[in-house]
Amino acid sequence: MPKINAERLLNDLKTLRSIGAVETGVVRPALSEKDLEARRWLKKRFEEAGLDTTLDGVANVLGRSRKNGPALIVGSHSDTQPRGGWLDGALGVIYGLEVARALAEDPETSDLAVDVISWQDEESRFYGCIGSRSWIGTLDPEVEANATDRDGVKLTDALKDAGLTDVPRLRMEEGRYVGYLEAHIEQGAWLEEAGEQIGVVTGIVGIRGMTLKFVGEQNHAGTTTMARRKDAATALFRVASRIHEEFPKHAKPTTVWTLGRVVIEPGAASIVPGYAELTLQFRDSEEALLDKFEEIVAELIAEVNAEGRIKASAERSRTPVPPSDMDESFQDHLSAAAEKTSPGKWRRMPSAAGHDPMVLSEALPCAMLFIPSIGGISHDFAEDSHEEDIVAGCQVLADAAASILKTSQKETP
């Protein structure tokens, strides 16, 4: 079976880290100057590995094996959060490159086809998973035309500035692929706290977001008695507290919810607030539980309205992302490889964060592998993983890729 080159793997990761490096992290948002520099560097590295490489019209970088299929496509994204860590996304891209090289160098696996990909804008500077949506043909033209970042920069303008407006976009080759593999840092603390080295992802959680609005009556904070007040903020605080009381009654250990943003108007110490707004996001692998949380919010809003003092409403603030299951056969290959490299130090687990496979699973069988994050930290300059875990994870992915492709060759007439 293939043997990865640990020194080469770590050197490439560290070189990619240097493009957009800030303090201990990386700032490389989608279609920024540093993002495009990194993609040009990746294109060169893919070519040096003997892959036919294309940087397409949304800045996906695809290195295509010259071997005939059946093929695996392996990768992740190389764009970052505005203040991102050095491994989020980048780990999976360089793993893909090293897996392709390792399989090509081993006589027993040199005939196996591995394509390598760096997807664009998984981190949602403009619109989440633009690259993977474009590749499978589900990127809505209207959404693309209207997509802007938080500073008001339009996606169409960013593509024009990058010289990509008229560059062709890649599409998945029908019939070529067995499926897609992606490795990632866990971005949580389950593996580290358990003293484990590898996570085999069973599925990616569904994500829903809601905006709760409360309309009362703005008035003087000194002259308005408590009995006469129609305080929008007080209604918000009460509902927020009830959410934290009711959700745990139904939640699993991996279920999460976040009250991430509050607006109170006019926001003055001497004025009773006439308007308040709260954003709520919740994630779980079961659609039924996500439905239950929406029902709870609706009930809490109805209770506020029934009192007749505050007008409350709740609406979805984002297109729901449904839970997505990872391919069971691929999970078995990853589990066998994990047991070989990290015996007894691996587990099957859900992904609590969104990743490109939640999009790609609409078109291809997908699987994911996790390695531990130190302190469970991600989306921050402090994000890091131990080198021995980085190396072990890549070896597991290489072994699993070889096993999947060999099995597929036997099954292909």
Long-range contacts (C-beta under 8 A, 24 or more apart in sequence): 1-106, 1-108, 1-109, 1-398, 1-399, 1-402, 1-403, 2-99, 2-102, 2-103, 2-105, 2-106, 2-108, 2-109, 2-398, 2-399, 2-402, 3-102, 3-106, 3-395, 3-398, 4-98, 4-99, 4-102, 4-391, 4-394, 4-395, 4-398, 5-98, 5-101, 5-102, 6-391, 6-394, 8-98, 8-101, 9-94, 9-95, 9-98, 9-390, 9-391, 9-394, 10-387, 10-390, 10-391, 12-45, 12-94, 12-97, 12-98, 13-86, 13-87, 13-90, 13-91, 13-94, 13-390, 15-41, 16-41, 16-42, 16-78, 16-90, 16-93, 16-94, 17-86, 17-90, 20-80, 21-86, 22-83, 22-381, 23-381, 24-86, 24-381, 24-382, 24-384, 25-80, 25-83, 25-84, 25-85, 25-86, 25-380, 25-381, 25-382, 25-383, 26-80, 26-84, 26-85, 26-86, 26-90, 27-80, 27-82, 27-83, 27-84, 28-78, 28-79, 28-80, 28-84, 29-79, 29-80, 29-81, 29-82, 29-123, 29-125, 29-149, 30-59, 30-79, 30-120, 30-121, 30-123, 30-125, 30-126, 30-130, 30-158, 31-59, 31-79, 31-120, 31-121, 31-125, 31-126, 31-155, 31-158, 31-159, 31-161, 31-162, 35-59, 35-78, 35-79, 35-80, 36-162, 38-78, 39-78, 39-118, 42-78, 42-93, 42-97, 42-118, 45-97, 46-97, 46-116, 49-97, 49-100, 49-101, 49-104, 49-116, 50-104, 51-100, 51-115, 51-116, 54-170, 55-167, 56-134, 56-164, 56-167, 56-168, 56-169, 56-170, 57-134, 57-159, 57-164, 57-165, 57-166, 57-167, 57-168, 57-169, 58-120, 58-121, 58-130, 58-131, 58-134, 58-159, 58-164, 58-169, 59-120, 59-131, 59-162, 59-164, 60-117, 60-118, 60-119, 60-120, 60-131, 60-134, 60-135, 60-169, 60-170, 61-117, 61-118, 62-115, 62-116, 62-117, 62-170, 63-97, 63-100, 63-115, 63-116, 63-117, 64-115, 65-100, 65-113, 65-114, 65-115, 67-111, 67-112, 67-113, 68-113, 69-113, 69-175, 69-176, 69-177, 69-178, 70-113, 70-176, 70-177, 70-178, 70-405, 70-408, 70-409, 70-412, 71-113, 71-114, 71-115, 71-176, 71-177, 71-178, 71-405, 72-113, 72-114, 72-115, 72-177, 72-178, 72-179, 72-180, 72-181, 72-401, 72-404, 72-405, 73-114, 73-115, 73-116, 73-117, 73-177, 73-179, 73-180, 73-181, 73-364, 74-99, 74-100, 74-114, 74-115, 74-116, 74-117, 74-180, 74-181, 74-182, 74-397, 74-401, 75-116, 75-117, 75-118, 75-119, 75-182, 76-117, 76-118, 76-119, 76-122, 76-182, 76-183, 76-184, 76-355, 76-356, 77-118, 77-119, 77-120, 77-121, 77-122, 77-123, 77-131, 77-356, 78-118, 79-120, 79-121, 79-122, 79-123, 79-125, 80-123, 81-123, 81-379, 83-379, 83-380, 83-381, 84-123, 84-379, 84-380, 84-381, 84-383, 85-185, 85-377, 85-378, 85-379, 85-380, 85-381, 85-382, 85-383, 85-384, 86-383, 86-384, 87-185, 87-383, 87-384, 87-385, 87-390, 88-184, 88-185, 88-187, 88-378, 88-379, 88-383, 89-122, 89-123, 89-184, 91-183, 91-184, 91-185, 91-371, 91-385, 91-390, 91-393, 92-182, 92-183, 92-184, 93-117, 93-118, 95-183, 95-393, 95-394, 95-397, 96-181, 98-394, 98-398, 99-394, 99-397, 99-398, 99-401, 102-398, 103-398, 103-401, 103-402, 103-405, 108-402, 109-402, 109-405, 109-406, 112-401, 112-402, 112-405, 112-406, 112-409, 113-405, 114-401, 114-405, 115-177, 119-356, 122-355, 122-356, 125-149, 126-155, 126-158, 127-155, 128-354, 129-354, 129-356, 129-358, 129-359, 130-155, 131-356, 132-356, 132-359, 132-360, 133-359, 134-169, 134-170, 135-169, 135-170, 135-171, 135-172, 135-360, 136-171, 136-172, 136-359, 136-360, 136-362, 136-363, 136-364, 137-171, 137-172, 138-359, 138-362, 172-363, 172-364, 177-364, 178-365, 178-404, 178-405, 178-408, 179-327, 179-330, 179-364, 179-365, 179-366, 179-367, 179-404, 180-357, 180-360, 180-364, 180-365, 180-366, 180-367, 181-330, 181-366, 181-367, 181-368, 181-369, 181-397, 181-400, 181-401, 181-404, 182-355, 182-356, 182-357, 182-366, 182-367, 182-368, 182-369, 183-368, 183-369, 183-370, 183-371, 183-393, 183-394, 183-397, 184-351, 184-355, 184-368, 184-369, 184-370, 184-371, 185-370, 185-371, 185-372, 185-373, 185-378, 185-383, 185-385, 186-370, 186-371, 186-372, 186-373, 186-376, 187-352, 187-353, 187-373, 187-376, 187-378, 187-379, 188-352, 188-353, 188-373, 188-376, 188-378, 189-373, 189-375, 189-376, 190-347, 190-349, 191-347, 191-349, 191-370, 191-371, 191-372, 191-373, 192-372, 192-373, 192-374, 192-375, 192-376, 193-376, 194-347, 195-345, 196-342, 196-345, 196-346, 196-347, 196-372, 197-338, 197-341, 197-342, 197-345, 197-346, 197-371, 197-372, 197-389, 197-392, 197-393, 198-338, 198-341, 198-342, 198-345, 198-346, 198-347, 198-369, 198-370, 198-371, 198-392, 198-393, 198-396, 199-346, 199-347, 199-348, 199-349, 199-369, 199-370, 199-371, 200-331, 200-334, 200-335, 200-338, 200-346, 200-347, 200-348, 200-349, 200-367, 200-368, 200-369, 200-370, 201-326, 201-331, 201-348, 201-349, 201-350, 201-351, 201-367, 201-368, 201-369, 201-370, 202-285, 202-325, 202-326, 202-331, 202-348, 202-349, 202-350, 203-285, 203-323, 203-324, 203-325, 203-326, 203-350, 203-351, 204-285, 204-323, 204-324, 204-326, 204-350, 204-351, 204-353, 204-354, 204-355, 204-357, 204-358, 204-368, 205-254, 205-283, 205-284, 205-285, 205-323, 205-350, 205-351, 205-352, 205-353, 205-354, 206-283, 206-284, 206-285, 206-286, 206-287, 206-290, 206-320, 206-321, 206-322, 206-323, 207-281, 207-282, 207-283, 207-318, 207-320, 207-321, 207-354, 208-281, 208-282, 208-283, 208-290, 208-293, 208-294, 208-316, 208-318, 208-320, 208-321, 209-279, 209-280, 209-281, 209-316, 209-317, 209-318, 210-279, 210-280, 210-281, 210-294, 210-297, 210-314, 210-315, 210-316, 210-317, 211-277, 211-278, 211-279, 211-280, 211-314, 211-315, 211-316, 211-317, 212-236, 212-239, 212-277, 212-278, 212-279, 212-280, 212-297, 212-301, 212-312, 212-313, 212-314, 213-275, 213-276, 213-277, 213-312, 213-313, 213-314, 214-239, 214-275, 214-276, 214-277, 214-278, 214-304, 214-310, 214-311, 214-312, 215-274, 215-275, 215-310, 215-311, 215-312, 216-272, 216-273, 216-274, 216-275, 216-276, 216-309, 216-310, 216-311, 217-272, 217-274, 218-265, 218-266, 218-271, 218-272, 218-273, 218-274, 218-275, 219-271, 219-272, 219-274, 220-270, 220-271, 220-272, 221-269, 221-270, 221-271, 221-272, 222-270, 224-272, 229-272, 230-272, 230-274, 230-309, 230-310, 231-272, 231-273, 231-310, 232-264, 232-273, 232-274, 232-275, 232-276, 232-310, 233-264, 233-273, 233-276, 235-276, 235-304, 235-309, 235-310, 235-312, 236-262, 236-264, 236-276, 236-277, 236-278, 238-304, 239-278, 239-300, 239-301, 239-304, 239-312, 240-278, 242-300, 243-280, 243-296, 243-297, 243-300, 246-296, 246-300, 247-282, 247-293, 247-296, 250-289, 250-292, 250-293, 250-296, 251-284, 251-289, 252-284, 252-286, 252-289, 254-284, 254-285, 254-350, 254-352, 255-282, 255-283, 255-284, 255-289, 256-282, 256-283, 256-284, 256-352, 257-281, 257-282, 257-283, 257-293, 258-282, 279-317, 283-352, 284-323, 285-323, 285-350, 286-323, 287-322, 287-323, 290-320, 321-354, 321-358, 324-357, 324-358, 324-361, 324-366, 325-361, 326-357, 326-361, 326-366, 326-367, 326-368, 327-365, 327-366, 327-367, 329-365, 329-404, 330-365, 330-366, 330-367, 330-400, 330-404, 331-367, 333-367, 333-400, 333-403, 333-404, 333-407, 334-367, 334-369, 334-396, 334-397, 334-400, 336-399, 336-400, 336-403, 337-395, 337-396, 337-397, 337-399, 337-400, 337-403, 338-369, 338-396, 340-396, 340-399, 341-392, 341-395, 341-396, 341-399, 342-392, 342-396, 353-378, 367-400, 369-393, 369-396, 369-397, 369-400
